[in-house]
Every structure is written in structure tokens, then in C-alpha cells.
Amino acid sequence: MTYEEIFTMAKERFEQCDVHTIPGNLAVQIDIIGESEGAFYIALKDGVLDVQPYEYYDHDVKLIATAENFLKIVDGSLNAVLAYTTGKLRVEGSLEKALELQKIIDTIKKAEKKKKKRA
């Protein structure tokens, strides 16, 4: 899987969720390491989510993981806290802000469950 494919998958998943009820601002840089390495950011500002394919130097937190582990976190098959405690996810910066990203991921999972129920 290429970096571009990883970014596209992440962007599609994050942009499908409704974040208007999540308060505050959040800037997270994601560093994909290993094969297909690259960086992108996820920013939440005033209930609007933005995902862009480049580094964001003014981030609140940086998450560092392999593509496989990051995608597992996003799809819910790997808990972010477990990934952190087992060394599959490194966090640089605010752990509190990293946990805020988990709220967004939880919103994605809820939206996907609703879609499955409708189908």
C-alpha cells in the first residue's frame, strides 16, 4: 500500500464523520513510519474537520505508527490506548489531545454501525 492510498483511506474515513458536536480545536499530525512512510494532519476547528497530506508544525500532538497499526486504530480493530501501551503507537505532545482524537474515531465507528443497520 502506498502513502497516497493510506492518506486517501484515512481522509475518507475521517471526513465521513459528523464532528459538529465535538467542542474545541485540535491539530494532530500523523507520521506513518516504515514502508509507505509519510505525514499528514487532521485538524478540528469549530466543528469542522480538515485532513491534509502534509506536515503541520503547529500541532497539539503527533502520532507515530506504521500504516497497518494506524489503519487498525482508525477502523476500531486496535484500541489506541492499547496500541500506545504496547509500543505500536508513539505519542509526542499532549496525551490529552491524543485522547480527543479517539473521540473522533469513536464518531467514525458509530457512523459506520448506523450505515450497516440501514443496509
Secondary structure, DSSP 4 states (H G I P E B T S, - for coil): --HHHHHHHHHHHHHTS--TTS-S-EEEEEEEESTT-EEEEEEEETTEEEEESS--TT-SEEEEEEHHHHHHHHHTSS-HHHHHHTTSSEEEE-HHHHHHHHHHHHHHHHHHHHHHHH-
